[in-house]
Amino acid sequence: MMKMKTAAAFCLLCLVGAPADAQKSAPTAQGSESMLIALENGWNQAQLHHDSKVLDGLIADTFVSTDNDGTFMNKTEFLADNKDLSYAPTLMANSDQKIFLYGNVAVVAGVYHAKGLSKGKPFDHYGRFTDTWAYLNGKWVCVATHTSALKKKR
């Protein structure tokens, strides 16, 4: 246990002490794929817990969202919508994720499953999502998301 804490502290120091230019360079493909999956999972957790502060750090200032009903939102609207407690998911999970890297841009496509209550009524949605991420100022941020409902449950 102590070795893990020491290793974690060392890794953190290496990250903090790295030169600014190195932090802004293009990430490696393998590291990017792992990071993008972690960011997608963090996004789901932030929505489960209505944590707009976490979401704010995951999306670009110019972020746009197109929902499966055609609703279009900018960053401000998306973060405000996340605070709506009448939408109470109990499950938000992704599967079948594929990552396509294009230098400092990545597209993550997959299937989502969201379940819970919306305005007191149960819902159980499956859909496809496409998230576009850009590596800006030393970190990945989502610049656009799009979802489409699947007619059949998987």
VENRA-V487704 format. One record per helix or strand of 2 or more residues. SS is the DSSP state (A for helix, B for strand). FROM is the first residue (numbers start at 1). LEN is the number of residues. Records with the same first field share a line. If there is no record, write none. Layout:
BEGIN
SS = FROM-LEN / FROM-LEN
END
This chain:
BEGIN
A = 2-16 / 20-5 / 29-20 / 52-7 / 75-8
B = 59-8 / 72-3 / 87-16 / 105-14 / 121-16 / 139-11
END
